[in-house]
Amino acid sequence: MSTAVSVPTDIDALKREIEQAVESRREQLLALSHAINADPELSWEEHRAAARVAEIMAAEGFAVTTGAYGLDTAIEAVYGDGDLTVVICAEYDALPGVGHACGHNIIATAGVGAAIALKPVADRAGLRIKLLGTPAEEHGGGKVDLLQAGAWEDADFSLMVHGAAGVDKGATAFASTAVDRFAVTFTGVTAHAAGAPEQGINAASAAALSLNAIGFLRQHLPKSVNLNAFISLGGEATNIIPDEAVLQVEVRAYEIDTWRAAKKRVLACFEGSAIATGAGWSWAPTEHPYAPMEHDATLAPLWDANMERVGRVLEPGDTLGGGSTDMGNVSQVVPTLHGMIAVLGSEAVPHNPGFAADAVTPAGDDAALDGAAVIALTALDAALVPSVRAELKRRKAERPAGATRVTLEA
């Protein structure tokens, strides 16, 4: 349950304004959620979703930049000139084959709703609002490109919310893994598989051997480590020894040091397989590495109190996790929360087709609107609780210029 937070007595009136602002735009916000859900676009291809978000924000009086920071499907919408900047994230990419089975229509709608609801109180709270439409969370790491381009350089803190199945939990209940995705290429020598096999070096044999090596390695790694790989190229004809084979690989762990150590051992599996078969080998990243989430301990009690304010019951119990998000990279350099909000009654887990359907049910609609309110209410608390505001300003002042542009290395 939440920790009690001391706030100024007049903050409640401002909070009621925020809640009324969300409710007054209920129809508009849910139309956005349903439109994004019905029109899924994959990572880096979210042109229509980004345009929908940009149109709403411009109509609300925000200064909108499309193609922000050099990314075609990123947007930036800014309002206010306060000296405390909150960056609110709106994701809108879908998954191949299963559409919005991660409920990014809820994320986008909650982010848009939060930014709009904060606008009427921003000047009184000394708050500057920046909504970022962040592409390619599912695959590609749009937030990493945005970080490198300086999108969070002016941020004092950053917030977003993600839909979940089951019940509601506190802000810090969500745990994500670091993940690194890369391709391994084995090179051999082609030959006729029946006529002159002794003249060939089978790259596919090296690939198959490496999968077995990884399988044996799993027993000796911490239980928090997850390894996955498959052969994406392994030959073209049965009578030709393949001179090239390619594997797609990912390594996950909750702790960065554990993750890096695991990757080193996985790479040794590929090296050993190359030595055993006489093949050459190389590896190259296919996406940006994602860092694990670091939820900000100063902001978390505010979030939990506001979840309860909007009627959410926070249940104790196990953490939610197993996946990865590029918001983890943001959290390594800026005070961040990546809250979860339940689509109450849904039994489908994210990345399951059932969750795409549940994300536009009445319970999914409630999650989007409640999420918008919670983001906005938490940002207001951060601006008006003196100790929190001072802490956020102190940390930003101590952050070296360019610190948010750091790239995580596996």
C-alpha positions in Angstrom: 0.0 0.0 0.0 1.1 3.6 -0.4 3.2 5.6 1.9 1.6 8.8 3.4 2.7 11.9 1.5 2.5 15.4 3.1 1.2 17.9 0.5 0.1 21.6 0.6 -3.6 22.0 1.6 -4.5 23.7 -1.7 -3.2 21.0 -3.9 -6.5 19.1 -3.6 -8.3 21.8 -5.6 -5.7 21.5 -8.4 -6.1 17.8 -8.4 -9.8 18.1 -8.8 -9.2 20.3 -11.9 -7.0 17.6 -13.3 -9.5 14.9 -12.7 -12.3 17.0 -14.3 -10.1 17.7 -17.3 -9.6 14.0 -17.9 -13.3 13.3 -17.6 -14.3 16.2 -19.8 -12.2 14.7 -22.6 -13.3 11.2 -22.1 -14.9 10.8 -25.5 -12.0 12.4 -27.4 -9.4 10.3 -25.5 -11.2 7.0 -25.9 -11.7 7.7 -29.6 -7.9 8.0 -29.8 -7.4 4.8 -27.9 -9.8 2.8 -30.1 -8.4 4.3 -33.3 -4.8 3.3 -32.5 -5.9 -0.2 -31.4 -7.9 -0.7 -34.6 -5.0 0.5 -36.9 -1.9 -1.3 -35.6 1.5 -0.1 -37.0 4.8 -1.9 -36.3 7.9 -0.3 -34.9 9.2 2.7 -36.9 6.1 2.6 -39.0 3.7 4.4 -36.6 2.9 7.2 -39.0 -0.9 7.3 -38.5 -0.7 6.9 -34.7 1.8 9.7 -34.4 -0.3 11.9 -36.6 -3.3 11.3 -34.5 -1.4 12.2 -31.3 0.2 15.3 -32.9 -3.2 16.6 -34.2 -4.8 16.4 -30.7 -1.8 18.1 -29.0 -1.7 20.9 -31.5 -5.4 21.5 -31.1 -4.8 21.7 -27.3 -2.3 24.5 -27.7 0.9 22.6 -27.4 4.0 23.5 -29.5 4.2 20.3 -31.6 7.2 19.0 -33.6 6.6 16.0 -35.8 9.6 13.9 -36.9 11.1 15.0 -33.6 14.9 14.5 -32.9 15.3 13.1 -36.4 12.9 10.1 -36.0 10.1 10.1 -38.5 7.5 8.7 -36.1 8.5 10.6 -33.0 6.7 13.7 -31.8 7.3 16.3 -29.2 4.6 18.5 -27.7 5.6 21.2 -25.2 3.6 23.6 -23.0 4.6 25.9 -20.2 7.8 27.7 -19.1 8.1 26.5 -15.5 11.5 25.5 -14.2 10.5 21.9 -13.5 10.1 19.8 -16.7 8.2 16.5 -16.7 8.6 14.3 -19.8 5.5 12.1 -20.3 5.9 9.2 -22.7 3.4 7.9 -25.2 4.1 4.7 -27.0 2.0 3.5 -30.0 3.8 0.7 -31.8 2.2 -2.7 -32.3 3.4 -6.2 -32.5 3.6 -8.4 -35.6 0.6 -10.6 -36.1 -1.1 -9.7 -32.8 -1.6 -6.0 -33.1 -1.9 -4.0 -29.9 -1.5 -7.1 -27.7 0.7 -5.0 -25.4 -1.9 -2.3 -25.1 0.1 0.6 -26.4 -3.1 2.3 -27.3 -3.7 2.6 -23.5 -0.1 4.0 -23.1 -0.6 6.6 -25.8 -4.0 7.7 -24.6 -2.9 7.9 -21.0 0.1 10.1 -21.9 -1.9 12.4 -24.1 -4.6 12.7 -21.5 -2.1 13.4 -18.7 -0.4 16.2 -20.7 -3.7 17.8 -21.6 -5.0 17.6 -18.0 -1.9 19.2 -16.6 -2.0 22.2 -19.0 -4.6 24.2 -17.0 -2.6 23.9 -13.8 1.0 24.0 -15.2 1.6 27.7 -14.7 0.4 27.6 -11.1 2.6 24.6 -10.4 5.7 26.0 -12.1 5.6 23.1 -14.4 6.8 22.6 -18.0 5.1 19.7 -19.8 6.8 17.7 -22.6 4.9 14.8 -24.2 7.2 12.6 -26.2 5.7 10.2 -28.7 8.2 7.4 -28.6 8.4 4.9 -31.5 9.6 1.4 -31.6 9.5 0.2 -28.0 8.7 -3.4 -29.0 11.6 -3.7 -31.3 14.3 -1.1 -32.0 14.5 1.1 -29.0 13.1 4.4 -30.1 13.7 5.9 -26.6 17.4 5.1 -26.9 17.6 7.1 -30.1 15.7 9.9 -28.5 18.0 9.8 -25.5 21.1 10.0 -27.7 19.5 12.9 -29.5 19.0 14.8 -26.3 15.3 14.5 -25.8 15.6 14.1 -22.0 18.4 16.7 -21.5 15.9 19.2 -20.1 14.0 16.6 -18.0 13.7 16.8 -14.3 11.7 13.5 -14.2 9.8 11.2 -16.6 6.6 9.3 -16.3 4.5 6.7 -18.2 2.0 4.0 -17.5 1.5 0.5 -19.1 -1.5 -1.7 -19.1 -1.5 -5.0 -17.3 -3.7 -7.9 -16.6 -5.0 -9.1 -13.2 -4.8 -6.6 -10.3 -3.2 -3.3 -9.6 0.1 -3.1 -7.7 2.4 -0.3 -6.5 4.7 1.7 -8.8 7.8 -0.4 -7.9 6.1 -3.7 -8.5 7.1 -3.8 -12.2 10.5 -5.2 -12.8 12.1 -5.4 -16.3 15.2 -7.1 -17.6 18.1 -5.8 -19.4 18.1 -7.3 -22.9 20.6 -7.4 -25.7 19.7 -8.7 -29.2 22.3 -9.5 -31.7 23.1 -11.6 -34.8 25.9 -14.2 -35.0 27.2 -15.2 -38.4 29.2 -18.3 -39.0 31.2 -18.5 -42.3 32.4 -21.8 -43.8 33.3 -23.3 -47.2 30.7 -24.5 -49.6 31.1 -27.9 -51.3 28.9 -30.7 -52.8 27.4 -32.5 -49.8 27.7 -35.9 -51.5 30.5 -35.5 -54.0 33.1 -33.7 -51.9 31.9 -33.1 -48.3 35.5 -33.3 -47.1 36.3 -30.1 -48.9 33.6 -28.1 -47.1 33.2 -26.4 -43.7 29.6 -26.5 -42.7 28.5 -23.2 -41.2 25.2 -24.6 -40.2 26.9 -27.3 -38.2 28.6 -24.5 -36.2 25.2 -22.9 -35.7 23.5 -26.1 -34.5 26.5 -26.9 -32.2 26.2 -23.4 -30.6 22.5 -23.9 -29.8 23.5 -27.1 -28.0 26.3 -25.3 -26.1 23.8 -22.6 -25.0 21.4 -25.3 -23.9 24.1 -26.9 -21.7 25.2 -23.4 -20.4 21.7 -22.6 -19.0 22.1 -25.0 -16.1 25.1 -23.0 -14.9 23.6 -19.5 -15.1 21.7 -17.6 -12.4 17.9 -18.3 -12.6 17.3 -14.7 -13.4 19.1 -15.0 -16.8 17.0 -15.8 -19.9 18.6 -16.9 -23.2 16.9 -17.3 -26.5 18.2 -18.0 -30.0 17.2 -19.4 -33.3 18.8 -20.1 -36.7 17.5 -17.6 -39.2 19.8 -18.8 -42.1 21.1 -22.3 -42.2 21.4 -23.4 -45.8 19.5 -23.4 -49.1 19.8 -26.9 -50.5 20.4 -30.4 -49.1 23.2 -31.2 -51.5 25.2 -28.0 -50.8 27.2 -27.6 -47.6 26.3 -24.1 -46.5 29.1 -21.5 -46.2 27.0 -19.1 -44.1 24.7 -19.5 -41.2 23.1 -16.8 -39.0 21.5 -16.9 -35.6 19.3 -14.3 -33.9 20.1 -14.2 -30.2 18.9 -12.4 -27.1 20.3 -12.3 -23.5 18.2 -11.0 -20.6 18.8 -10.5 -16.9 17.5 -8.2 -14.2 20.9 -7.0 -13.1 23.3 -5.3 -15.5 26.4 -7.0 -14.2 24.7 -10.4 -14.4 23.6 -9.7 -17.9 27.0 -8.7 -19.1 28.6 -11.7 -17.5 26.0 -14.0 -19.2 26.6 -12.4 -22.5 30.3 -13.1 -22.3 29.6 -16.8 -21.6 27.1 -17.0 -24.5 29.6 -15.5 -26.9 32.1 -18.2 -25.8 29.6 -20.8 -26.9 29.8 -19.3 -30.4 33.5 -19.1 -30.4 33.8 -22.7 -29.2 31.5 -23.9 -31.9 33.5 -22.1 -34.6 36.7 -23.6 -33.3 35.2 -27.1 -33.2 33.9 -26.9 -36.8 36.7 -24.8 -38.3 34.2 -22.0 -39.2 34.8 -18.3 -38.8 32.3 -16.2 -36.8 31.3 -12.7 -35.9 28.5 -11.0 -34.1 26.8 -7.6 -34.4 23.9 -5.9 -32.6 20.5 -5.9 -34.2 18.8 -3.4 -31.8 19.8 -1.1 -29.0 20.3 -2.9 -25.7 17.6 -2.2 -23.1 18.5 -1.5 -19.5 16.5 -2.7 -16.5 13.9 -0.3 -14.9 15.0 1.7 -11.9 11.9 3.1 -10.4 12.5 6.4 -8.5 11.9 5.9 -4.8 11.0 9.6 -4.3 8.2 9.5 -6.9 6.9 6.0 -6.2 4.9 6.9 -3.0 3.2 9.8 -4.9 2.2 7.5 -7.7 0.7 4.9 -5.3 -1.3 7.5 -3.4 -2.7 8.7 -6.6 -3.6 5.2 -7.8 -5.7 4.9 -4.6 -7.1 8.4 -5.2 -8.6 7.3 -8.5 -10.1 4.2 -6.9 -7.4 1.6 -7.7 -6.8 -1.0 -5.0 -3.1 -1.9 -4.7 -2.6 -5.5 -4.0 0.6 -6.9 -2.4 2.4 -9.8 -3.8 4.9 -10.8 -6.4 6.5 -8.3 -8.8 5.3 -8.0 -12.4 8.0 -8.7 -14.9 9.9 -10.8 -17.3 9.9 -8.4 -20.3 12.0 -5.5 -21.2 11.5 -1.8 -22.1 13.5 1.0 -23.4 12.1 3.1 -20.6 14.7 1.3 -18.6 17.4 3.3 -20.4 15.6 6.5 -19.5 15.4 5.4 -15.8 19.2 5.0 -15.6 19.8 8.7 -16.2 16.5 10.5 -15.2 14.2 10.0 -12.2 11.6 7.8 -13.7 8.4 5.8 -13.0 7.0 3.2 -15.4 3.7 2.4 -13.6 1.4 -0.4 -14.4 -2.4 -0.1 -14.5 -4.6 -3.2 -14.7 -7.3 -3.9 -17.3 -9.4 -5.2 -14.5 -10.9 -8.6 -15.2 -8.6 -9.4 -18.1 -7.1 -12.8 -17.9 -4.9 -12.3 -21.0 -1.3 -11.4 -20.5 0.4 -8.7 -22.7 1.7 -10.1 -26.0 -1.4 -12.4 -26.1 -4.0 -11.6 -28.8 -6.6 -11.5 -26.1 -5.0 -8.5 -24.5 -5.4 -6.5 -27.7 -9.1 -7.1 -27.5 -9.3 -6.3 -23.8 -7.4 -3.0 -24.3 -10.5 -1.5 -25.8 -13.1 -3.0 -23.5 -14.7 -0.7 -20.8 -12.0 -2.0 -18.4 -9.3 -1.0 -21.0 -10.9 2.4 -21.3 -10.9 2.8 -17.5 -7.2 1.9 -17.5 -6.4 4.6 -20.1 -8.3 7.3 -18.3 -7.2 6.4 -14.8 -3.7 6.1 -16.1 -3.9 9.6 -17.5 -5.1 11.0 -14.2 -2.5 9.2 -12.2 0.4 10.5 -14.4 -0.9 14.0 -14.2 -1.6 13.9 -10.4 1.8 12.5 -9.7 3.5 15.2 -11.8 1.5 17.8 -9.9 2.6 16.3 -6.6 6.3 16.4 -7.8 5.9 20.1 -8.6 4.1 21.1 -5.4 5.6 19.0 -2.6 8.5 21.1 -1.7 10.8 18.3 -0.6 10.2 16.4 -3.8 10.6 19.4 -6.1 13.9 20.3 -4.3 15.2 16.8 -4.7 14.4 16.6 -8.4 16.0 20.0 -9.0 19.1 19.0 -7.0 19.6 15.9 -9.0 19.1 17.7 -12.3 21.6 20.3 -11.3 24.2 17.7 -10.4 23.7 15.8 -13.7 26.5 16.6 -16.1 25.7 18.0 -19.4 25.1 15.2 -21.9 24.6 12.6 -19.2 21.3 11.5 -20.7 22.9 10.7 -24.0 24.9 7.8 -22.6 24.5 4.5 -24.5 24.2 1.3 -22.5 26.8 -1.2 -23.5 26.3 -5.0 -23.0 
